[in-house]
Amino acid sequence: VLLTTTANGIITNIKLISDEMGTIKAINNGGTMKEISIEPTKVDNIIINSFGEFSDSVIDGSNAMNLSVICANMTDSTCDNITLHVSESTSTSSKLICKGFGCQDMIFYTSNNIDDIDLELSDCPCDNALKTSCINKPWNIYCDKSETTPSIFANNTCTGDCCGNVGKDLRVSGCSYPDGGSNKKSKTGAIVGGICGGILALVIIGFAFYYYKKKQVAQNEEALLVND
């Protein structure tokens, strides 16, 4: 299923319900998408790429193998009043990419907390990133621990049981934050760090073994001289 609109185009009041594997894709290239409901009971992929107005809609990715949403706008909101349902991070791949001021007034329904979805923020000026993460309307985050009362993320601060690491996940690379940190540690960085740590450990063990053997040889030679 493919929904697409370009500048001045409008897609509105559509409900998609699928019980078959496949891909549901919606592409908004500068037009308007609103009142869209995507609620499949079974689907491979849900892909939403919005570079225009996308509002008042529900995307249920809890039964999808992969959920990918991009909200991009350098000056104003793109995704506004959007509800996202996501599965646990161990059973599916869910990702929200916010570019500039693209993500406003988002509502999340998760199992554990916001960490069930991979968050990424880019193209947000550091002045804005340090204050609001380019998010000018609060995010509401629900999870199993708090099904009726949402955690609230606003002005780079999150309160409630469902926050996870939302503040760190939305940090912009290259910006200097008050605690001295920058963006979250990437999986690639963690892997590289682990490999480097492992190599260093092997080098230390190798040197230790070398000096042990060298010392043992010297002791044996000394013993032979005494016996002679």
BADOFI-358120 format. One record per residue: residue in one letter; x, y, z of N, C-alpha, C in turn; residue number from 1. Coordinates in steps of 0.1 Angstrom, whole numbers, plus 2048, in hexadecimal, padded with zeros to 3 digits. Layout:
BEGIN
SITE	code	n_x	n_y	n_z	ca_x	ca_y	ca_z	c_x	c_y	c_z	pos
SITE	a	X	Y	Z	X	Y	Z	X	Y	Z	NUM
...
//
This chain:
BEGIN
SITE	code	n_x	n_y	n_z	ca_x	ca_y	ca_z	c_x	c_y	c_z	pos
SITE	v	809	7F4	800	800	800	800	809	80C	800	1
SITE	l	806	816	7F7	80E	822	7F6	805	82E	7F6	2
SITE	l	808	837	7FF	801	844	7FF	80C	84F	7FC	3
SITE	t	80A	858	7F3	814	862	7F0	80D	86F	7EC	4
SITE	t	813	87A	7F0	80E	887	7ED	81A	891	7EB	5
SITE	t	818	89A	7E3	822	8A4	7E0	81D	8B2	7E4	6
SITE	a	825	8BC	7E1	821	8CA	7E5	813	8CD	7E1	7
SITE	n	80B	8D3	7EB	7FD	8D7	7E9	7F4	8CB	7E8	8
SITE	g	7F9	8BF	7E9	7F0	8B3	7E9	7EB	8B0	7F7	9
SITE	i	7E0	8AA	7F8	7DA	8A7	805	7D5	898	805	10
SITE	i	7D9	891	810	7D3	884	813	7CD	885	820	11
SITE	t	7C0	881	821	7BA	883	82E	7AF	878	830	12
SITE	n	7AC	875	83D	7A1	86D	841	7A2	85F	83A	13
SITE	i	7AE	858	83D	7B0	84B	837	7B3	841	842	14
SITE	k	7AD	835	842	7B0	82B	84C	7B5	81F	845	15
SITE	l	7C1	81A	848	7C6	80E	842	7C7	803	84D	16
SITE	i	7C1	7F7	84A	7C1	7EC	853	7C6	7E0	84A	17
SITE	s	7D1	7DA	84E	7D7	7CF	846	7D9	7C3	84F	18
SITE	d	7D6	7B7	849	7D9	7AA	850	7E2	7A1	848	19
SITE	e	7E9	7A8	83F	7F2	7A1	836	800	7A7	837	20
SITE	m	80A	79E	835	818	7A3	835	81B	7AB	829	21
SITE	g	823	7B5	82A	826	7BE	81F	82B	7CC	825	22
SITE	t	829	7D6	81D	82E	7E3	822	823	7EE	820	23
SITE	i	822	7F6	82A	819	802	829	822	80E	829	24
SITE	k	822	816	81F	82B	822	81E	823	82E	81B	25
SITE	a	826	839	822	820	846	820	82B	850	81E	26
SITE	i	82B	857	812	835	861	80F	82F	86F	80D	27
SITE	n	833	878	815	82E	886	814	839	88F	810	28
SITE	n	839	894	804	844	89D	7FF	83E	8AB	7FE	29
SITE	g	83C	8B1	80A	838	8BF	80A	829	8C1	809	30
SITE	g	821	8B7	80A	812	8B9	80A	80D	8B8	818	31
SITE	t	800	8B2	819	7FA	8B1	826	7F4	8A3	827	32
SITE	m	7F7	89D	832	7F1	890	836	7EB	892	844	33
SITE	k	7DE	88F	845	7D7	891	852	7CC	887	854	34
SITE	e	7CA	884	861	7BF	87A	864	7C1	86D	85D	35
SITE	i	7CE	868	85E	7D2	85B	858	7D3	851	863	36
SITE	s	7CC	845	861	7CD	83B	86B	7D2	82E	865	37
SITE	i	7DE	82A	86A	7E4	81E	865	7E5	814	870	38
SITE	e	7DC	80A	870	7DB	800	87B	7DA	7F2	876	39
SITE	p	7E5	7ED	871	7E6	7DF	86C	7E6	7D5	877	40
SITE	t	7E0	7C9	875	7E1	7BE	87F	7EE	7B5	87B	41
SITE	k	7F3	7B7	86F	7FF	7B0	86B	805	7B7	85F	42
SITE	v	811	7BA	860	818	7C1	854	827	7C0	856	43
SITE	d	82E	7C0	84B	83D	7C0	84C	842	7CE	850	44
SITE	n	83F	7D7	848	845	7E5	849	83B	7F0	849	45
SITE	i	83C	7FA	852	835	806	851	840	811	84F	46
SITE	i	83F	818	844	849	823	841	841	830	83F	47
SITE	i	844	83A	847	83E	847	846	84A	851	844	48
SITE	n	84A	858	839	854	863	836	84C	870	834	49
SITE	s	84D	879	83D	845	885	83C	84E	892	83B	50
SITE	f	84D	899	830	854	8A6	82F	84A	8B1	82D	51
SITE	g	83E	8AF	832	834	8B9	832	82B	8B7	83E	52
SITE	e	81F	8BD	83E	816	8BC	849	811	8AE	84B	53
SITE	f	813	8A8	857	80D	89B	85A	808	89C	868	54
SITE	s	7FA	89B	869	7F4	89E	876	7E8	895	879	55
SITE	d	7E5	895	886	7D8	88F	88B	7D7	881	885	56
SITE	s	7E1	879	887	7E1	86B	881	7E6	861	88B	57
SITE	v	7E3	854	889	7E7	849	891	7EE	83F	889	58
SITE	i	7FA	83B	88E	802	831	887	805	826	891	59
SITE	d	7FF	81A	88F	800	80F	898	80B	805	892	60
SITE	g	817	806	898	821	7FD	893	824	7F1	89C	61
SITE	s	81B	7EF	8A5	81D	7E4	8AF	81C	7D6	8A9	62
SITE	n	816	7D5	89D	815	7C8	896	81E	7C8	88A	63
SITE	a	826	7D1	888	82F	7D2	87D	83D	7CD	880	64
SITE	m	844	7C7	876	851	7C2	879	85B	7CE	879	65
SITE	n	858	7D8	871	860	7E4	871	857	7F1	86F	66
SITE	l	85A	7FB	878	853	808	877	85E	813	876	67
SITE	s	85C	81B	86B	866	826	869	85E	832	866	68
SITE	v	860	83D	86E	859	84A	86C	863	855	86B	69
SITE	i	863	85D	861	86B	869	85F	862	875	85F	70
SITE	c	865	87F	868	85E	88B	868	869	896	866	71
SITE	a	868	89D	85B	873	8A7	857	86D	8B4	854	72
SITE	n	872	8BF	85B	86E	8CC	858	878	8D5	85F	73
SITE	m	87F	8DE	857	88A	8E6	85D	884	8F3	864	74
SITE	t	878	8F7	862	873	903	868	866	902	870	75
SITE	d	85E	8F8	86D	851	8F6	874	84E	8E7	876	76
SITE	s	843	8E5	87C	840	8D7	87F	83C	8CF	873	77
SITE	t	83E	8C2	873	83A	8B9	868	830	8AF	86F	78
SITE	c	835	8A7	878	82C	89E	87F	827	8A4	88C	79
SITE	d	819	8A6	88C	813	8AD	897	806	8A5	89B	80
SITE	n	805	8A2	8A8	7FA	89A	8AD	7FA	88C	8A6	81
SITE	i	806	886	8A6	807	878	8A0	809	86E	8AC	82
SITE	t	801	863	8AB	801	859	8B5	808	84D	8AF	83
SITE	l	813	848	8B6	81A	83C	8B1	819	831	8BC	84
SITE	h	815	825	8B7	815	819	8BF	821	811	8BB	85
SITE	v	82A	80D	8C4	836	805	8C1	836	7F9	8CA	86
SITE	s	83E	7EF	8C5	840	7E2	8CC	84C	7E3	8D4	87
SITE	e	84F	7D9	8DC	85B	7D8	8E4	867	7D8	8DA	88
SITE	s	872	7DE	8DE	87D	7DF	8D5	884	7D2	8D1	89
SITE	t	881	7C8	8D9	887	7BA	8D7	87F	7B3	8CC	90
SITE	s	874	7B7	8C9	86C	7AF	8BF	869	7B6	8B2	91
SITE	t	86D	7C2	8B1	86A	7CA	8A5	874	7D5	8A3	92
SITE	s	875	7DB	898	87D	7E7	896	875	7F3	894	93
SITE	s	876	7FC	89D	86E	809	89C	877	815	89D	94
SITE	k	875	81E	894	87E	82A	893	876	836	890	95
SITE	l	879	841	897	874	84E	894	87F	858	892	96
SITE	i	880	85E	886	88B	867	883	884	875	882	97
SITE	c	889	87E	88A	884	88C	88A	88F	895	884	98
SITE	k	88B	89C	87A	895	8A5	873	890	8B3	876	99
SITE	g	899	8BC	87B	895	8C9	87E	889	8CA	888	100
SITE	f	87F	8D1	885	873	8D3	88E	868	8C9	88A	101
SITE	g	86B	8BE	884	861	8B5	87E	858	8AE	888	102
SITE	c	85C	8AC	895	854	8A4	89E	84E	8AC	8A9	103
SITE	q	841	8AE	8A8	83A	8B6	8B3	82E	8AE	8B7	104
SITE	d	82B	8B0	8C4	81F	8AA	8CA	81D	89B	8C6	105
SITE	m	827	893	8CA	827	885	8C7	821	87D	8D3	106
SITE	i	81A	873	8D0	814	86A	8DB	819	85C	8D8	107
SITE	f	81F	856	8E2	825	848	8E0	81E	83F	8EA	108
SITE	y	81B	833	8E4	816	828	8EC	821	81C	8EB	109
SITE	t	827	819	8F6	832	810	8F6	830	805	900	110
SITE	s	838	7FA	900	837	7F0	90A	840	7F4	916	111
SITE	n	84C	7F6	914	856	7F9	91F	857	808	922	112
SITE	n	85B	80F	918	85C	81E	919	860	823	90B	113
SITE	i	864	82F	90A	867	835	8FD	873	82E	8F6	114
SITE	d	87B	827	8FE	886	820	8F8	881	814	8EF	115
SITE	d	875	811	8EF	870	807	8E5	871	80C	8D7	116
SITE	i	873	819	8D5	874	81F	8C8	882	826	8C7	117
SITE	d	889	824	8BC	896	82B	8BA	893	839	8B6	118
SITE	l	898	842	8BD	896	851	8BA	8A3	857	8B4	119
SITE	e	8A1	860	8AB	8AC	867	8A5	8A8	875	8A1	120
SITE	l	8B0	87E	8A5	8AE	88C	8A2	8BA	892	89B	121
SITE	s	8B7	899	890	8C2	89F	888	8BD	8AD	883	122
SITE	d	8C7	8B4	87E	8C4	8C1	877	8BC	8CB	881	123
SITE	c	8BF	8C9	88E	8B9	8D2	898	8C4	8DB	89D	124
SITE	p	8C3	8E9	89B	8CE	8F2	89F	8D1	8F0	8AE	125
SITE	c	8DE	8F1	8B2	8E2	8EE	8C0	8DA	8F7	8CA	126
SITE	d	8D8	903	8C6	8D1	90C	8D0	8C3	906	8D3	127
SITE	n	8BC	901	8C9	8AF	8FA	8CC	8B1	8ED	8D2	128
SITE	a	8BB	8E5	8CD	8BD	8D8	8D3	8BF	8D8	8E2	129
SITE	l	8C7	8E2	8E6	8CA	8E2	8F5	8BE	8E6	8FD	130
SITE	k	8B4	8ED	8F7	8A8	8F1	8FF	89C	8E8	8FD	131
SITE	t	899	8E4	8F1	88D	8DD	8EE	88E	8D1	8E5	132
SITE	s	89A	8CE	8E0	89C	8C4	8D6	893	8C7	8C9	133
SITE	c	891	8D4	8C7	888	8D8	8BC	87A	8D3	8BD	134
SITE	i	876	8CF	8C9	868	8CA	8CC	861	8D5	8D4	135
SITE	n	858	8DC	8CE	851	8E7	8D4	844	8E3	8DB	136
SITE	k	83F	8D7	8D8	833	8D2	8DF	836	8C5	8E6	137
SITE	p	831	8C3	8F2	835	8B7	8FA	831	8AA	8F3	138
SITE	w	83A	8A0	8F6	837	892	8F3	831	88B	8FE	139
SITE	n	827	883	8FB	820	87B	906	824	86C	903	140
SITE	i	82A	866	90D	82F	858	90C	828	84F	916	141
SITE	y	821	845	910	81A	83B	919	822	82E	918	142
SITE	c	821	826	923	827	819	923	81F	810	92D	143
SITE	d	822	803	92E	81B	7FA	936	81A	7FE	945	144
SITE	k	825	804	949	826	809	957	81C	814	95A	145
SITE	s	819	81C	950	811	828	951	807	829	945	146
SITE	e	7FD	821	945	7F4	820	93A	7EA	82C	939	147
SITE	t	7E8	832	944	7DE	83D	944	7E5	84B	945	148
SITE	t	7F0	84B	94C	7F7	858	94E	804	859	946	149
SITE	p	805	861	93C	811	861	934	81D	868	93B	150
SITE	s	829	864	936	835	86B	939	835	877	930	151
SITE	i	83A	882	934	83A	88E	92C	849	892	929	152
SITE	f	84C	894	91C	859	899	918	857	8A7	912	153
SITE	a	85E	8B1	919	85D	8BF	914	869	8C6	919	154
SITE	n	86E	8CF	911	87A	8D7	914	886	8CE	919	155
SITE	n	888	8C3	912	893	8BA	915	892	8B3	923	156
SITE	t	886	8B3	928	884	8AD	935	878	8A3	934	157
SITE	c	87A	897	93A	86F	88E	93A	86C	889	948	158
SITE	t	85F	889	94B	85A	884	958	850	879	956	159
SITE	g	852	86F	95F	849	863	95E	850	856	95D	160
SITE	d	849	84B	95C	84E	83E	95C	852	839	94E	161
SITE	c	84F	840	944	850	83B	936	85B	842	92E	162
SITE	c	863	84A	935	86D	853	92E	878	84C	928	163
SITE	g	87D	841	92E	889	83B	928	894	845	927	164
SITE	n	89B	844	91C	8A6	84D	91A	8A3	858	90F	165
SITE	v	897	85C	90F	892	865	904	89B	872	903	166
SITE	g	89F	878	90E	8A8	884	90D	8B5	881	906	167
SITE	k	8BB	876	90A	8C8	873	904	8C7	86F	8F5	168
SITE	d	8BC	867	8F3	8BA	862	8E5	8B8	86D	8DB	169
SITE	l	8B3	879	8E0	8B0	884	8D7	8BB	88E	8D6	170
SITE	r	8C7	88B	8DC	8D2	894	8DB	8D8	895	8CD	171
SITE	v	8DC	8A1	8C9	8E0	8A3	8BC	8F0	8A3	8BC	172
SITE	s	8F5	89B	8B3	903	89A	8B1	90A	8A7	8AE	173
SITE	g	914	8AA	8B6	91B	8B7	8B4	917	8C2	8BD	174
SITE	c	90C	8C0	8C5	908	8CA	8CE	90E	8C7	8DC	175
SITE	s	912	8D1	8E4	918	8CF	8F1	90D	8D1	8FC	176
SITE	y	90A	8C6	903	8FF	8C7	90D	905	8CA	91A	177
SITE	p	8FD	8D0	924	902	8D5	930	909	8CA	939	178
SITE	d	905	8BE	937	90C	8B3	93F	919	8AE	938	179
SITE	g	91C	8B5	92D	929	8B1	927	927	8A6	91C	180
SITE	g	91B	8A1	91B	918	896	911	914	89C	904	181
SITE	s	915	894	8FA	910	898	8ED	904	88F	8E9	182
SITE	n	904	889	8DE	8F9	880	8DA	8FB	873	8E1	183
SITE	k	8F1	86A	8E0	8F2	85D	8E7	8FC	855	8E0	184
SITE	k	902	84B	8E7	90C	842	8E1	905	839	8D7	185
SITE	s	90A	83A	8CB	905	831	8C0	908	823	8C2	186
SITE	k	900	81A	8BC	903	80C	8BD	910	809	8B6	187
SITE	t	913	810	8AB	920	80E	8A4	92C	812	8AE	188
SITE	g	92A	81D	8B5	934	821	8BE	936	817	8C9	189
SITE	a	92B	811	8CE	92C	807	8D8	933	7FB	8D3	190
SITE	i	930	7F7	8C7	937	7EB	8C1	946	7ED	8C0	191
SITE	v	949	7F9	8BA	957	7FC	8B8	95E	7FD	8C5	192
SITE	g	958	803	8CF	95E	804	8DC	960	7F6	8E2	193
SITE	g	957	7ED	8E0	958	7E0	8E6	963	7D8	8DF	194
SITE	i	965	7DA	8D2	970	7D4	8CB	97D	7D9	8CF	195
SITE	c	97E	7E6	8D1	98B	7EC	8D5	98E	7E8	8E3	196
SITE	g	984	7E7	8EC	986	7E2	8F9	98B	7D4	8F9	197
SITE	g	985	7CC	8F1	98A	7BE	8F0	998	7BC	8EB	198
SITE	i	99B	7C4	8E1	9A9	7C4	8DC	9B3	7C8	8E7	199
SITE	l	9B0	7D3	8EE	9B8	7D8	8F9	9BA	7CD	903	200
SITE	a	9AF	7C6	907	9B0	7BB	911	9BA	7B0	90C	201
SITE	l	9B8	7AD	8FF	9C1	7A2	8FA	9D0	7A6	8FA	202
SITE	v	9D2	7B3	8F7	9E0	7B8	8F7	9E6	7B7	905	203
SITE	i	9DE	7BC	90F	9E3	7BB	91D	9E6	7AD	921	204
SITE	i	9DD	7A4	91E	9DF	796	921	9EB	790	91A	205
SITE	g	9ED	794	90D	9F9	790	906	A06	794	90C	206
SITE	f	A06	7A1	910	A12	7A6	917	A15	79F	924	207
SITE	a	A0A	79D	92B	A0B	797	938	A11	788	937	208
SITE	f	A0C	781	92D	A11	774	92A	A1F	774	926	209
SITE	y	A23	77E	91D	A30	77F	918	A3A	781	924	210
SITE	y	A37	78A	92D	A40	78D	938	A41	781	942	211
SITE	y	A35	77A	943	A35	76E	94C	A3E	764	947	212
SITE	k	A3D	761	939	A46	757	933	A55	75B	934	213
SITE	k	A57	768	931	A65	76D	932	A6B	76C	940	214
SITE	k	A63	76F	94A	A67	76D	958	A6A	75E	95B	215
SITE	q	A61	756	956	A62	748	959	A6F	742	952	216
SITE	v	A72	746	946	A7F	742	940	A8B	747	947	217
SITE	a	A8A	753	94C	A96	758	954	A97	751	961	218
SITE	q	A8D	74D	967	A8E	745	973	A93	737	971	219
SITE	n	A8F	731	965	A95	724	962	AA3	725	95F	220
SITE	e	AA8	72F	958	AB6	731	955	ABE	733	962	221
SITE	e	AB8	73B	96B	ABF	73D	977	AC0	730	97F	222
SITE	a	AB6	728	97F	AB6	71B	986	AC1	712	980	223
SITE	l	AC2	712	973	ACC	70A	96C	ADA	70E	970	224
SITE	l	ADD	71B	971	AEA	720	975	AED	71C	983	225
SITE	v	AE3	71D	98C	AE6	718	99A	AE9	70A	99B	226
SITE	n	AE2	701	994	AE5	6F3	994	AF3	6F0	98E	227
SITE	d	AF7	6F8	984	B04	6F6	97F	B0F	6F9	989	228
//
